[in-house]
Amino acid sequence: MSVDRSYIVENKTQLTRLQALLAGRSDADLARPMAAGWTVAGVLGHLAFWDQRALILLEHWEKKGTAPPANNEEDVDWMNDAAKPMLLAVPPRRAAELWLSIAQAVDAKAAGFSDDLVARNAAAGTPVSLNRGAHRLDHLPDLERALQGR
């Protein structure tokens, strides 16, 4: 059985793009403001939070053998709002380091997910997005604008 593993390339592509964007940035750069009261570091924390969620769900699925519940899109906004003050409280450099560490871990876990579990995830309606690059890509234009002063 052939499973779609195109997410591996997308994850790596967007991870590399974000790493390049962040390379050599100062703490002041990482603390730059963004829309809705976020900062560059806060958005990196947001990405880390959702990547960590995916990592935990993937680990649970491997250990327990059961698919996690589907993500309830109605919960996303309040979860982001609830996490925001804590994410903004993380020192900018630490937020960037944490994002990178978690992104690399979830990408490795997703890449190593068995063909059976990749297929079961797809059949279950993708309760865990293996394509972490898509979420990173959602935020890249705003991060680029903030860091390029536009």
N, C-alpha and C positions, 0 to 999 in steps of 0.2 A: 504494500500500500504506500502510495506517495503522499506525503503531507507538505503543506505550504510552509516553508521556512524562510520566506522572503523577509520576515520580520528581523532576522539576524543581521542582514545587511542594513536595513533601515535603522535599527538600534545603533549599530556601529557608526553609521554615517552621521546621525544626529548627535551622538556622543562626541564624535570627533569635531563636528562643527561648533558645539558649545565649548569644548575644551579650547579650541583655537580662539574663540571669541573672548574667553576668560583669561587666556595666557597673558601674564605680565600685568594684570589689572591690580590696582592698589585697593586697599580697604575702602578708601573714599569712593572709588569707582563702584565697588560692590554695594556701597550704601546709597548709591544714586536713587532718587525717587522714581517711581513708576505710577501708572494709573491706579486709582482706587486705594491709595495709601500704601501700596506695596513698594518694595525696594527691589533692586536686582537680587540681593542676597535673599530677601523674602521669597521671591519667585523661585530661586534655586532651592530653598527650603520646601516650598510647595511641591516642586518636582520630586525632591527627595522623599517627601511624605507619601506621595502616590506610588513612587517606585518601591518604597519599603512595604507598602500595603500589598502590592503585587508579589513581592518577594515572599512575604509571610504566607500569602494564599497559595503560592506555588509550592512552598515547603510543606504546608499542611496537606495539600493534595497528594504530594508524593508519599508522605508518611501515612496518611489515613486512607488514601485511595478513593476519596469521594470528592466530587466537584464542589467548590464553594458556591454560595448563593450568588445569583446575578447581581451586578452592581445596580443599585436603585438610583437612577439619574436624578430623582427628586431630592436625594440626600446630598448630592455633590456640593451644591452652593452652601448649605448650612455647615457642612464639614469643612469646607475651605474657610468660611467665616469663623468657625470655632477655632481652627488651627492658626489663623492669621496672627493673633497677638503673640503667640508662643514662637512662631517662625520669625517674626520681626525682632524678637528679643535675642535671637541667636547672633553672636558676633559675626559680621560679614565674612571674614576669612574662614571661620569654622563652618558656616553654612555652605560655602563653596566646596570645602573639603568633604563635608558630609554628603553633599549631593553627588560628588564624583565617586566616592566610595560606594554609596548605595547603588548608583547607576551601573557601575561596573559589576557589582554583585548580582543585581537583578538580570542584567544582560547575560551574564555567565549562566545563571540558573535557567533562564528562558532558552538559551542556546543548547543547554544540556538536557532539556526536557525530552523525555522519550517520545518517539513517534506516536506511540499509543496515546500518551497523555495530550500531545498536541492535537491529535485527531479527536479525542474525547472533549477537549476544550472547545474546538470548533463545533462539534455536534451539540454541545450544551449551550450554544449561543454565545461563546466566548465570555464566560464569566470573569476570566482574567485576561487582560490584554497583554499578549506576549510582545506586541509591537509597542515598546516603550518609547521608541523614536517618534511616533506620531504625537504623543503628548509633548515631548520636547520641541518638536517642530511647531506646535500650536503657540508656544511662548517665544520662540527664537526671534521673530520679527520685532516684538516689543522689547526684548532684551537688547537686540542690536541697536534699536533706536535710542534706548536709554544710555547705552555705553558709547554711542557715537554722538551723543549730545543733540539728537534731533527731536 
